[in-house]
């Protein structure tokens, strides 16, 4: 356990108009360790809460106009991402590697004590030499994030993620393939986790209760259970 375990979390979250980012925001709003949240989006996420501040910013390749508002945070949950399906290689690299590193480099200068959690993906290639283009790009992104002067960087590699019921931004196709989850979880738990587990595991990393840099599915599940068990009983 890190010396900062159970510290109060002040988190920046990106991607809250997407399924994963919204789920992480939802878990943060329901966790007593998270005292302040800054969400940065291109469009409003639709959440109003006393602990949430939202910045609408169109250009994620240039954070200079908003950098004065980004200090004082000790965690970042980077949930912004795109699928490589149907995308030209250069554009996928730009939106996955270049954008992420720009945001992270800016935050590392402003908040060197920050713990940075990056949503990567199951099958990511740390060697950067495999046959899968998207896996190589994700691997390079992870590797270069870990070279930045943060307190700690964590790469999350979930596979199939079960949405949180009732949230707005769940992918529509989960309505049709959701039946796969209980079967996959039973047969291959490393590839199947819930969005609640991803959110809780990120909170655990930010709070200092976990130190392994790369979290595969089983790591996410185990850490989420630890964080859940640490919660005070509800009234």
Backbone as CSV, one residue per row, in Angstrom:
resi,resn,N_x,N_y,N_z,CA_x,CA_y,CA_z,C_x,C_y,C_z
1,UNK,0.842,-1.203,0.000,0.000,0.000,0.000,0.875,1.251,0.000
2,UNK,0.514,2.223,-0.802,1.293,3.446,-0.949,1.129,4.353,0.257
3,UNK,2.094,5.208,0.450,2.044,6.140,1.588,0.850,7.092,1.473
4,UNK,0.308,7.272,0.247,-0.828,8.159,0.067,-2.160,7.413,0.082
5,UNK,-2.160,6.148,0.529,-3.390,5.361,0.535,-4.506,6.092,1.289
6,UNK,-5.701,6.011,0.713,-6.894,6.598,1.300,-6.882,8.132,1.308
7,UNK,-6.015,8.739,0.502,-6.031,10.187,0.401,-7.307,10.649,-0.291
8,UNK,-7.683,11.881,-0.046,-8.831,12.454,-0.722,-8.478,12.677,-2.186
9,UNK,-9.377,12.299,-3.068,-9.095,12.320,-4.497,-9.729,13.543,-5.142
10,UNK,-8.903,14.258,-5.914,-9.360,15.353,-6.755,-9.022,14.940,-8.181
11,UNK,-10.042,14.576,-8.936,-9.821,13.896,-10.207,-10.259,14.716,-11.420
12,UNK,-9.457,14.616,-12.469,-9.843,15.084,-13.799,-10.308,13.862,-14.580
13,UNK,-11.455,13.966,-15.235,-11.974,12.861,-16.039,-12.229,13.349,-17.459
14,UNK,-11.727,12.609,-18.431,-12.036,12.895,-19.831,-12.920,11.777,-20.371
15,UNK,-13.682,12.106,-21.406,-14.500,11.092,-22.063,-15.815,10.794,-21.382
16,UNK,-16.360,11.744,-20.611,-17.594,11.450,-19.872,-18.845,11.498,-20.741
17,UNK,-18.705,11.828,-22.027,-19.827,11.684,-22.947,-19.742,10.352,-23.686
18,UNK,-18.885,9.463,-23.209,-18.793,8.099,-23.701,-19.135,7.126,-22.588
19,UNK,-19.299,5.862,-22.935,-19.770,4.875,-21.970,-18.819,4.713,-20.787
20,UNK,-17.530,4.537,-21.048,-16.584,4.281,-19.959,-16.424,5.519,-19.082
21,UNK,-16.235,6.665,-19.707,-16.055,7.888,-18.928,-17.254,8.218,-18.067
22,UNK,-18.451,8.025,-18.612,-19.651,8.274,-17.810,-19.721,7.325,-16.622
23,UNK,-19.373,6.054,-16.860,-19.405,5.090,-15.762,-18.411,5.415,-14.667
24,UNK,-17.212,5.853,-15.056,-16.199,6.236,-14.073,-16.671,7.465,-13.288
25,UNK,-17.251,8.437,-13.985,-17.803,9.609,-13.303,-18.883,9.186,-12.306
26,UNK,-19.756,8.295,-12.711,-20.834,7.816,-11.843,-20.273,7.175,-10.576
27,UNK,-19.249,6.339,-10.725,-18.643,5.700,-9.553,-17.951,6.719,-8.655
28,UNK,-17.315,7.712,-9.252,-16.667,8.759,-8.455,-17.691,9.548,-7.641
29,UNK,-18.840,9.821,-8.233,-19.874,10.571,-7.527,-20.460,9.776,-6.366
30,UNK,-20.305,8.464,-6.407,-20.854,7.613,-5.358,-19.799,7.120,-4.371
31,UNK,-18.581,7.662,-4.473,-17.510,7.211,-3.592,-17.077,8.339,-2.657
32,UNK,-17.012,8.076,-1.350,-16.708,9.145,-0.394,-15.286,9.676,-0.467
33,UNK,-14.356,8.955,-1.113,-12.975,9.425,-1.195,-12.771,10.497,-2.256
34,UNK,-13.732,10.644,-3.159,-13.589,11.604,-4.259,-14.262,12.911,-3.861
35,UNK,-13.456,13.938,-3.635,-14.002,15.193,-3.120,-14.237,16.248,-4.200
36,UNK,-13.572,16.118,-5.352,-13.756,17.101,-6.417,-13.481,16.436,-7.758
37,UNK,-14.265,16.813,-8.767,-14.143,16.234,-10.107,-14.177,17.351,-11.130
38,UNK,-13.203,17.335,-12.027,-13.196,18.240,-13.169,-13.370,17.393,-14.419
39,UNK,-14.440,17.625,-15.161,-14.627,16.908,-16.421,-14.320,17.866,-17.565
40,UNK,-13.612,17.344,-18.553,-13.242,18.137,-19.727,-13.828,17.448,-20.951
41,UNK,-14.713,18.147,-21.632,-15.426,17.579,-22.765,-15.511,18.559,-23.912
42,UNK,-15.812,18.020,-25.085,-16.096,18.873,-26.242,-17.540,19.351,-26.231
43,UNK,-18.398,18.624,-25.535,-19.807,18.999,-25.397,-20.252,18.645,-23.977
44,UNK,-21.320,19.280,-23.476,-21.752,19.018,-22.096,-22.098,17.549,-21.874
45,UNK,-21.724,17.032,-20.702,-22.007,15.629,-20.387,-23.389,15.443,-19.779
46,UNK,-23.997,16.527,-19.309,-25.344,16.438,-18.778,-25.426,16.144,-17.298
47,UNK,-24.296,16.170,-16.598,-24.287,15.904,-15.166,-24.075,17.216,-14.401
48,UNK,-24.943,17.478,-13.428,-24.803,18.624,-12.535,-24.702,18.097,-11.111
49,UNK,-23.642,18.493,-10.419,-23.412,17.995,-9.061,-22.496,18.975,-8.353
50,UNK,-22.652,19.179,-7.041,-21.793,20.139,-6.319,-20.309,19.836,-6.416
51,UNK,-19.935,18.576,-6.604,-18.515,18.224,-6.680,-17.968,18.251,-8.096
52,UNK,-18.822,18.534,-9.081,-18.401,18.477,-10.482,-18.259,19.870,-11.080
53,UNK,-17.107,20.113,-11.687,-16.883,21.297,-12.518,-16.650,20.809,-13.936
54,UNK,-17.263,21.455,-14.902,-17.114,21.021,-16.292,-16.488,22.125,-17.135
55,UNK,-15.500,21.736,-17.930,-14.906,22.641,-18.917,-15.254,22.122,-20.301
56,UNK,-15.865,22.966,-21.111,-16.136,22.613,-22.504,-14.989,23.177,-23.339
57,UNK,-14.255,22.274,-23.969,-13.061,22.674,-24.708,-12.983,21.853,-25.995
58,UNK,-12.955,22.504,-27.123,-13.060,21.802,-28.405,-11.772,21.126,-28.849
59,UNK,-10.627,21.737,-28.552,-9.364,21.271,-29.137,-8.495,20.567,-28.086
60,UNK,-8.546,19.239,-28.075,-7.753,18.471,-27.113,-6.282,18.384,-27.520
61,UNK,-5.940,18.932,-28.670,-4.536,19.006,-29.080,-3.887,20.303,-28.623
62,UNK,-4.674,21.163,-27.978,-4.148,22.425,-27.469,-4.864,22.774,-26.171
63,UNK,-4.226,22.444,-25.064,-4.794,22.735,-23.752,-4.315,24.070,-23.184
64,UNK,-3.554,24.822,-23.949,-3.014,26.100,-23.454,-4.098,27.051,-22.952
65,UNK,-5.243,27.178,-23.667,-6.259,28.126,-23.196,-6.876,27.775,-21.847
66,UNK,-6.788,26.515,-21.420,-7.433,26.134,-20.160,-6.436,25.664,-19.096
67,UNK,-5.143,25.774,-19.379,-4.156,25.199,-18.465,-4.202,25.809,-17.071
68,UNK,-4.635,27.065,-16.946,-4.695,27.697,-15.634,-5.777,27.095,-14.747
69,UNK,-6.654,26.267,-15.319,-7.745,25.655,-14.556,-7.478,24.188,-14.240
70,UNK,-6.281,23.694,-14.585,-6.005,22.268,-14.482,-5.107,21.886,-13.313
71,UNK,-4.679,22.844,-12.526,-3.803,22.556,-11.390,-4.617,22.180,-10.156
72,UNK,-3.946,21.497,-9.226,-4.579,21.166,-7.958,-5.308,19.834,-7.944
73,UNK,-5.015,18.969,-8.923,-5.663,17.661,-8.995,-4.610,16.565,-8.820
74,UNK,-5.008,15.473,-8.161,-4.039,14.401,-7.898,-4.357,13.102,-8.631
75,UNK,-5.365,13.149,-9.508,-5.689,11.968,-10.303,-6.258,12.398,-11.645
76,UNK,-6.001,11.582,-12.657,-6.666,11.752,-13.946,-7.170,10.391,-14.394
77,UNK,-8.441,10.325,-14.761,-9.027,9.121,-15.325,-9.272,9.403,-16.806
78,UNK,-8.328,8.947,-17.635,-8.366,9.274,-19.062,-9.165,8.197,-19.786
79,UNK,-10.428,8.514,-20.084,-11.358,7.549,-20.677,-11.723,7.907,-22.112
80,UNK,-10.991,8.829,-22.689,-11.257,9.251,-24.057,-10.575,8.295,-25.019
81,UNK,-11.304,7.838,-26.033,-10.688,6.925,-26.978,-11.576,6.683,-28.181
82,UNK,-10.993,6.106,-29.236,-11.728,5.808,-30.462,-11.443,4.372,-30.879
83,UNK,-12.335,3.818,-31.676,-12.121,2.490,-32.239,-11.286,2.615,-33.509
84,UNK,-10.444,1.620,-33.755,-9.625,1.619,-34.978,-10.399,1.119,-36.183
85,UNK,-11.599,0.568,-35.959,-12.377,-0.024,-37.050,-12.756,1.039,-38.078
86,UNK,-12.350,0.839,-39.307,-12.686,1.758,-40.379,-11.917,3.065,-40.381
87,UNK,-10.923,3.198,-39.528,-10.179,4.450,-39.424,-8.818,4.319,-40.101
88,UNK,-8.404,5.356,-40.794,-7.087,5.359,-41.431,-6.002,5.318,-40.358
89,UNK,-4.894,4.611,-40.635,-3.841,4.447,-39.625,-3.330,5.763,-39.035
90,UNK,-3.100,6.757,-39.882,-2.558,8.023,-39.388,-3.534,8.726,-38.449
91,UNK,-4.827,8.644,-38.785,-5.824,9.305,-37.956,-5.995,8.573,-36.627
92,UNK,-5.944,7.254,-36.654,-6.041,6.492,-35.404,-4.843,6.809,-34.502
93,UNK,-3.667,6.885,-35.074,-2.468,7.218,-34.301,-2.607,8.616,-33.693
94,UNK,-3.109,9.542,-34.492,-3.262,10.927,-34.032,-4.252,11.021,-32.870
95,UNK,-5.377,10.326,-32.971,-6.414,10.426,-31.956,-6.149,9.544,-30.741
96,UNK,-5.289,8.557,-30.901,-4.983,7.659,-29.786,-3.685,8.036,-29.092
97,UNK,-2.609,8.149,-29.850,-1.306,8.436,-29.249,-1.075,9.939,-29.073
98,UNK,-1.140,10.702,-30.164,-0.759,12.115,-30.124,-1.641,12.903,-29.163
99,UNK,-2.938,12.713,-29.244,-3.857,13.445,-28.370,-3.626,13.089,-26.910
100,UNK,-3.537,11.800,-26.625,-3.355,11.368,-25.234,-2.074,11.912,-24.638
101,UNK,-0.984,11.833,-25.410,0.298,12.323,-24.880,0.282,13.835,-24.681
102,UNK,-0.394,14.566,-25.550,-0.459,16.018,-25.353,-1.154,16.346,-24.036
103,UNK,-2.313,15.721,-23.803,-3.046,15.978,-22.563,-2.197,15.569,-21.360
104,UNK,-1.605,14.387,-21.432,-0.827,13.877,-20.299,0.406,14.726,-20.018
105,UNK,1.110,15.154,-21.049,2.292,15.998,-20.849,1.906,17.310,-20.164
106,UNK,0.778,17.885,-20.577,0.310,19.119,-19.947,0.010,18.887,-18.468
107,UNK,-0.710,17.818,-18.166,-1.087,17.544,-16.776,0.117,17.182,-15.915
108,UNK,1.094,16.493,-16.489,2.269,16.109,-15.696,3.098,17.325,-15.296
109,UNK,3.098,18.346,-16.127,3.815,19.582,-15.773,3.094,20.330,-14.661
110,UNK,1.773,20.313,-14.702,0.982,21.085,-13.747,0.755,20.352,-12.427
111,UNK,0.731,19.006,-12.493,0.407,18.196,-11.321,1.354,17.006,-11.210
112,UNK,2.598,17.224,-10.838,3.568,16.118,-10.798,3.228,15.029,-9.791
113,UNK,2.369,15.310,-8.816,1.958,14.291,-7.849,0.742,13.495,-8.316
114,UNK,0.336,13.719,-9.549,-0.868,13.082,-10.070,-0.648,11.606,-10.375
115,UNK,-1.714,10.817,-10.159,-1.766,9.418,-10.600,-2.662,9.377,-11.840
116,UNK,-2.113,8.897,-12.933,-2.774,8.969,-14.240,-3.248,7.573,-14.629
117,UNK,-4.554,7.407,-14.806,-5.148,6.119,-15.188,-5.620,6.202,-16.635
118,UNK,-5.065,5.346,-17.472,-5.345,5.366,-18.911,-6.124,4.125,-19.311
119,UNK,-7.262,4.313,-19.974,-8.038,3.180,-20.461,-7.444,2.736,-21.797
120,UNK,-6.788,1.619,-21.763,-6.132,1.055,-22.940,-7.059,-0.015,-23.522
121,UNK,-6.712,-1.280,-23.436,-7.595,-2.323,-23.934,-6.960,-3.693,-23.837
122,UNK,-7.775,-4.718,-23.669,-7.265,-6.071,-23.648,-6.572,-6.410,-24.958
123,UNK,-5.416,-7.041,-24.876,-4.659,-7.377,-26.082,-3.649,-6.337,-26.505
124,UNK,-3.495,-5.264,-25.725,-2.510,-4.229,-26.047,-1.102,-4.828,-26.088
125,UNK,-0.304,-4.353,-27.033,1.025,-4.911,-27.309,2.119,-4.013,-26.741
126,UNK,2.635,-4.379,-25.581,3.681,-3.571,-24.941,4.974,-3.569,-25.730
127,UNK,5.199,-4.598,-26.546,6.436,-4.671,-27.328,6.434,-3.710,-28.502
128,UNK,5.234,-3.263,-28.912,5.047,-2.387,-30.067,5.487,-3.046,-31.377
129,UNK,5.584,-4.369,-31.409,6.117,-5.074,-32.584,5.159,-6.123,-33.153
130,UNK,3.985,-6.274,-32.570,3.059,-7.304,-33.022,2.381,-6.971,-34.334
131,UNK,1.537,-7.884,-34.789,0.873,-7.729,-36.084,-0.293,-6.750,-36.043
132,UNK,-0.919,-6.598,-34.878,-2.100,-5.755,-34.772,-1.707,-4.278,-34.635
133,UNK,-2.155,-3.479,-35.589,-1.797,-2.055,-35.594,-2.329,-1.338,-34.358
134,UNK,-3.624,-1.548,-34.040,-4.195,-0.838,-32.895,-3.479,-1.225,-31.608
135,UNK,-3.096,-2.512,-31.490,-2.432,-2.970,-30.269,-1.041,-2.366,-30.138
136,UNK,-0.352,-2.170,-31.262,0.963,-1.518,-31.229,0.841,-0.057,-30.803
137,UNK,-0.169,0.635,-31.350,-0.361,2.050,-31.011,-0.719,2.204,-29.535
138,UNK,-1.609,1.336,-29.057,-1.966,1.387,-27.626,-0.741,1.086,-26.766
139,UNK,0.079,0.112,-27.206,1.279,-0.225,-26.443,2.252,0.933,-26.370
140,UNK,2.436,1.619,-27.487,3.338,2.777,-27.499,2.780,3.887,-26.602
141,UNK,1.465,4.063,-26.639,0.846,5.081,-25.795,1.093,4.774,-24.319
142,UNK,0.845,3.523,-23.930,1.113,3.120,-22.544,2.580,3.347,-22.173
143,UNK,3.469,2.882,-23.027,4.911,2.965,-22.721,5.373,4.398,-22.532
144,UNK,4.911,5.283,-23.411,5.371,6.668,-23.333,4.682,7.436,-22.207
145,UNK,3.459,7.065,-21.870,2.826,7.667,-20.690,3.629,7.370,-19.441
146,UNK,4.161,6.167,-19.360,4.887,5.760,-18.155,6.258,6.417,-18.027
147,UNK,6.683,7.113,-19.065,7.931,7.857,-19.003,7.729,9.281,-18.480
148,UNK,6.482,9.715,-18.382,6.202,11.083,-17.948,6.357,11.212,-16.429
149,UNK,6.630,12.423,-15.958,6.915,12.622,-14.528,5.680,12.706,-13.641
150,UNK,4.767,11.751,-13.790,3.665,11.614,-12.851,4.150,10.863,-11.616
151,UNK,3.377,10.908,-10.546,3.683,10.043,-9.413,3.564,8.582,-9.834
152,UNK,2.541,8.271,-10.653,2.330,6.906,-11.105,1.387,6.909,-12.306
153,UNK,1.635,5.989,-13.258,0.747,5.801,-14.404,0.228,4.367,-14.372
154,UNK,-1.069,4.227,-14.624,-1.700,2.913,-14.668,-2.370,2.731,-16.029
155,UNK,-2.166,1.568,-16.632,-2.810,1.237,-17.899,-3.861,0.166,-17.635
156,UNK,-5.101,0.476,-17.948,-6.213,-0.443,-17.754,-6.492,-1.180,-19.058
157,UNK,-6.552,-2.512,-18.979,-6.750,-3.328,-20.177,-7.992,-4.210,-20.052
158,UNK,-9.166,-3.606,-19.967,-10.379,-4.419,-19.928,-10.679,-5.000,-21.307
159,UNK,-11.436,-6.064,-21.343,-11.917,-6.611,-22.605,-13.368,-6.187,-22.779
160,UNK,-14.275,-7.136,-22.664,-15.712,-6.862,-22.699,-16.094,-6.161,-21.396
161,UNK,-16.770,-5.010,-21.511,-17.202,-4.267,-20.319,-18.725,-4.253,-20.271
162,UNK,-19.274,-4.743,-19.169,-20.724,-4.698,-18.990,-21.128,-3.312,-18.499
163,UNK,-22.040,-2.621,-19.208,-22.422,-1.262,-18.799,-23.127,-1.233,-17.451
164,UNK,-23.171,-0.035,-16.865,-23.947,0.192,-15.651,-25.392,0.484,-16.072
165,UNK,-26.362,-0.262,-15.591,-27.752,-0.042,-16.000,-28.218,1.383,-15.719
166,UNK,-28.929,1.946,-16.684,-29.551,3.250,-16.491,-28.732,4.449,-16.921
167,UNK,-27.455,4.253,-17.271,-26.647,5.391,-17.709,-26.935,5.725,-19.170
168,UNK,-26.589,6.955,-19.555,-27.027,7.484,-20.850,-26.208,7.039,-22.039
169,UNK,-24.917,6.805,-21.834,-24.020,6.674,-22.984,-23.555,5.245,-23.258
170,UNK,-24.283,4.254,-22.754,-23.930,2.863,-23.057,-24.062,2.613,-24.555
171,UNK,-23.101,1.882,-25.129,-23.162,1.570,-26.554,-24.405,0.745,-26.857
172,UNK,-25.073,1.082,-27.942,-26.327,0.408,-28.270,-26.148,-1.086,-28.521
173,UNK,-24.970,-1.463,-29.069,-24.815,-2.870,-29.413,-24.794,-3.774,-28.184
174,UNK,-24.580,-3.199,-26.990,-24.612,-4.030,-25.789,-26.008,-4.571,-25.518
175,UNK,-27.030,-3.927,-26.093,-28.384,-4.448,-25.946,-28.514,-5.823,-26.601
176,UNK,-27.696,-6.036,-27.619,-27.813,-7.261,-28.403,-26.791,-8.332,-27.991
177,UNK,-25.713,-7.926,-27.361,-24.686,-8.907,-27.005,-24.494,-9.037,-25.498
178,UNK,-25.328,-8.337,-24.742,-25.201,-8.396,-23.291,-25.341,-9.803,-22.729
179,UNK,-26.068,-10.675,-23.438,-26.267,-12.044,-22.976,-24.950,-12.817,-22.904
180,UNK,-23.912,-12.308,-23.609,-22.622,-12.982,-23.591,-21.897,-12.833,-22.260
181,UNK,-22.238,-11.773,-21.521,-21.438,-11.445,-20.339,-21.380,-12.565,-19.309
182,UNK,-22.498,-13.091,-18.826,-22.383,-14.125,-17.781,-21.645,-15.371,-18.248
183,UNK,-21.786,-15.707,-19.531,-21.070,-16.868,-20.060,-19.574,-16.583,-20.108
184,UNK,-19.214,-15.411,-20.655,-17.806,-15.034,-20.757,-17.147,-14.873,-19.401
185,UNK,-17.871,-14.299,-18.451,-17.313,-14.091,-17.105,-17.014,-15.442,-16.448
186,UNK,-17.887,-16.402,-16.680,-17.694,-17.721,-16.082,-16.533,-18.475,-16.739
187,UNK,-16.411,-18.348,-18.055,-15.405,-19.125,-18.781,-14.061,-18.418,-18.903
188,UNK,-14.097,-17.075,-18.987,-12.867,-16.312,-19.218,-12.945,-14.994,-18.455
189,UNK,-12.837,-15.035,-17.129,-13.014,-13.813,-16.331,-12.003,-12.716,-16.642
190,UNK,-10.835,-13.072,-17.168,-9.848,-12.035,-17.476,-10.315,-11.108,-18.599
191,UNK,-11.272,-11.568,-19.402,-11.726,-10.758,-20.528,-13.066,-10.097,-20.325
192,UNK,-13.679,-10.284,-19.141,-15.020,-9.766,-18.915,-15.100,-9.107,-17.540
193,UNK,-15.394,-7.800,-17.529,-15.580,-7.100,-16.250,-16.742,-6.133,-16.398
194,UNK,-17.164,-5.562,-15.295,-18.243,-4.584,-15.320,-17.654,-3.172,-15.315
195,UNK,-18.450,-2.235,-15.790,-18.010,-0.841,-15.783,-17.868,-0.339,-14.344
196,UNK,-18.699,-0.834,-13.448,-18.540,-0.482,-12.034,-17.168,-0.910,-11.524
197,UNK,-16.724,-2.102,-11.922,-15.408,-2.589,-11.497,-14.290,-1.719,-12.049
198,UNK,-14.420,-1.269,-13.285,-13.404,-0.381,-13.852,-13.328,0.919,-13.045
199,UNK,-14.486,1.507,-12.740,-14.502,2.749,-11.974,-13.925,2.595,-10.585
200,UNK,-14.319,1.542,-9.892,-13.795,1.321,-8.546,-12.297,1.057,-8.559
201,UNK,-11.834,0.307,-9.566,-10.397,0.031,-9.654,-9.604,1.311,-9.905
202,UNK,-10.132,2.209,-10.713,-9.456,3.489,-10.934,-9.378,4.289,-9.641
203,UNK,-10.464,4.307,-8.892,-10.458,5.005,-7.609,-9.406,4.397,-6.683
204,UNK,-9.288,3.061,-6.690,-8.269,2.400,-5.884,-6.862,2.796,-6.266
205,UNK,-6.608,2.880,-7.560,-5.274,3.303,-8.015,-4.987,4.731,-7.585
206,UNK,-5.982,5.612,-7.719,-5.792,7.012,-7.334,-5.581,7.157,-5.836
207,UNK,-6.220,6.276,-5.046,-6.135,6.363,-3.585,-4.877,5.715,-3.034
208,UNK,-4.106,5.029,-3.886,-2.850,4.461,-3.436,-2.941,3.078,-2.843
209,UNK,-3.996,2.324,-3.194,-4.120,0.976,-2.636,-3.635,-0.089,-3.622
210,UNK,-2.989,0.345,-4.726,-2.524,-0.592,-5.741,-1.339,0.039,-6.456
211,UNK,-0.365,-0.793,-6.828,0.850,-0.236,-7.418,1.261,-0.869,-8.750
212,UNK,0.651,-1.979,-9.148,1.007,-2.602,-10.419,0.612,-1.679,-11.566
213,UNK,1.506,-1.474,-12.532,1.277,-0.472,-13.571,0.243,-0.883,-14.609
214,UNK,0.204,-2.166,-14.946,-0.724,-2.650,-15.966,-1.769,-3.534,-15.302
215,UNK,-3.039,-3.207,-15.530,-4.139,-3.961,-14.941,-4.904,-4.688,-16.037
216,UNK,-4.773,-6.011,-16.046,-5.591,-6.841,-16.927,-6.953,-7.047,-16.267
217,UNK,-7.828,-7.788,-16.939,-9.182,-7.959,-16.431,-9.249,-8.487,-15.022
218,UNK,-8.484,-9.533,-14.708,-8.517,-10.114,-13.367,-8.019,-9.132,-12.311
219,UNK,-7.043,-8.309,-12.682,-6.535,-7.302,-11.745,-7.618,-6.261,-11.439
220,UNK,-8.341,-5.849,-12.472,-9.417,-4.866,-12.302,-10.491,-5.421,-11.374
221,UNK,-10.882,-6.676,-11.600,-11.924,-7.305,-10.786,-11.499,-7.401,-9.324
222,UNK,-10.269,-7.865,-9.091,-9.779,-8.031,-7.719,-9.652,-6.702,-6.996
223,UNK,-9.106,-5.696,-7.685,-8.941,-4.389,-7.051,-10.292,-3.750,-6.756
224,UNK,-11.249,-3.898,-7.676,-12.581,-3.346,-7.446,-13.212,-3.941,-6.196
225,UNK,-13.030,-5.230,-5.979,-13.578,-5.869,-4.784,-12.918,-5.307,-3.521
226,UNK,-11.601,-5.101,-3.589,-10.889,-4.523,-2.442,-11.430,-3.140,-2.108
227,UNK,-11.597,-2.306,-3.141,-12.085,-0.941,-2.924,-13.516,-0.967,-2.409
228,UNK,-14.340,-1.842,-2.968,-15.727,-1.940,-2.502,-15.795,-2.352,-1.046
229,UNK,-14.957,-3.311,-0.667,-14.967,-3.796,0.715,-14.471,-2.758,1.715
230,UNK,-13.721,-1.767,1.203,-13.224,-0.703,2.082,-14.256,0.389,2.339
231,UNK,-15.348,0.387,1.566,-16.369,1.426,1.734,-17.051,1.297,3.093
232,UNK,-17.366,2.426,3.705,-18.107,2.356,4.960,-19.510,1.831,4.707
233,UNK,-20.108,1.142,5.664,-21.475,0.623,5.455,-22.469,1.757,5.260
234,UNK,-23.434,1.531,4.389,-24.454,2.551,4.141,-25.427,2.600,5.310
235,UNK,-26.019,3.780,5.515,-26.962,3.954,6.618,-28.267,3.197,6.345
